[in-house]
Amino acid sequence: MEDEVQRQFDHDSSNPTASDRVTNDKTHDLAGALHSLEERRLIRKIDLNLMPLLIVSYGLQYVDKTSLSYSAILNIQHDLNLRGQDFSWASGIFYIGYLAASYPISLGFVRFPLGKYLTVLIFLWGIVLTLHTVANDFASLMVLRTFLGVFESAISPGFSMITGMWYTPPEHVSRHSFWFTGNIIASVIGSMIAYGILYYAGDFPQWKMLFLIFGLITIAWSVLLWFYLPDSPSTAHFLTPTERKMASLRPKKFQRTTQTKKWDRAQFKEALIDPKTWWFVLFAFVICVPNGGLTSFGTLIINGFGYDKFQTILMGLPAAAFQLTMVILAAVLTTNIRRSRLFVLSAICLVAIAGILMIKLLPTSNKLARLAGLWLTTSVSPAFPLMMSLFASNTAGFTKKSSVVGLIFVGYCVGNFVGPQFFRSEEAPGYETAFVTMLACAAIVCVITLTFHVYLRWVNKTRDREQGVHIDPEKHREVNLQTDEDLDEVDETDMQNKSFRYIL
């Protein structure tokens, strides 16, 4: 048994002797190994062609999703006669549509070309967002928000699948962070567009102009994306045939996972009985309760501090700068400090706890300090892509990945739906119930994150002991076309793959 496991791991691991022979060679043997210098060039080429597409797309889904928050200060509530909890429901119903579509959407990841599938859904949500301009009452707004949730439900899980398909586990945090910055960039651009619309004095309602601008931009972007977003490394237009093969094999050296068009029932069952699956679902739910509330009510919270509608938009911009700082810091720390992802997650939640306490404990007259507390509280948003990088690194098997990511976004939807409901209209502008709930959620995340670290470490040590070999999950593994071609035919889960170890 020991010899079998060691042989398998040796086959999957890098060959340092071969690497040493070609360290200074500027061209690799097309039939042999992809060495460190050539691999860095290949990764750079992938980044330059793939990441801008994901960043812009993810930014559009964020600004389109949060357009309702901007419209709150552009008189949508008055024009559509929204009363009481109507605005909270209009915000939350987005996630009902998201939830209803999560499982069917995950089936599409297996059955359709991934790039084209996501592009079509982006086009459809652009159409729905544009149709917000014809909403004339609460009911029509609810229908449109539901369908917007349906079509946007593929983007986050789809982009995480793309990241796992193109990059190795040690690269997952940085790449998830890259495309998540689209949220931050879009929040700044969206705020400035909303700020400019405030000066518009024509007959066309300001909030309708907002939806029209964002919707048409999304439609135009989806057309461009159709031609440039590849379905997989093996079909990438920007790579040579050999580079496609190398790009396809790199992540498979770690996870032995191949995109298939067949739904594997055994992998689906494994996803349901794997404790990790339910940790990811629980984490997504708990972290998204505060995230959902802040996304929908961020502008109203700032407005409640005593700022007018012009100041409200401008005062939200530093929150984006803070989130960008947190994303970069998390990526740098987890990339350079081994086994640190779960510790960084806990630290992010401690920052959010500090922010919530600042808002609740400081006197209301201290507007700027309380505003700074709100900026700290928004650090819960960067926690989500870090969690998704853990999913991408620690889940193998294409059907299992598709199943788990669908379940994760069930938790994501429920959390984001529940979050706005804690913002009771009768408690405005203090929203006491909402902030107590956010505080409790941040504390729970800290506890379950540290518990998960202990569990994964125990599983790794148990596998090492049972198999008689220590395997480092973060060790670089070199690709060789002559010996690794069989990986294109392999699709194993993390439980089936004996050499799999979990990244902490």
Buried (B, 14 or more C-beta within 10 A) or exposed (E): EEEEBBEBBEBBBBBEEBBEEBEEEEEBBEEBBBBBBBBEBBBEBBBEBBBBBBBBBBBBBBBBBBBBBBBBBBEBBEBBEBEEBBBBBBBBBBBBBBBBBBBEBBBBBBEBBBBBBBBBBBBBBBBBBBBBBEBEEBEBBBBBBBBBBBBBBBBBBBBBBBBBBBBBBBBBBBBBBBBBBBBBBBBBBBBEBBBEBBEEEEEEBBBBBBBBBBBEBBBEBBEEBBEBBBBBBBEBEEBEEBBBBBBBBBBBBBBBBBBBEEBBEEBBEBBEEBEBBBBBBBBBBBBBBBBBBBBBBBBBBBBBBBBEBEBBBEBBBBBBEBBBEBBBBBBBBBBEEEBBBBBBBBBBBBBBBBBBBBBBEBEEEEBEEBBBBBBBBBBBBBBBBBBBBBBBBBBBBBBBBBBBBBBBBBBBBBBBBBBBBBBBEEEBEBBEBBBEBBBBBBBBBBEBBBEBBEBBBEBBEEBBEEBEBEBEBBEBBBBBBEEBEEBEEBBBBBBBBBBBBBBB
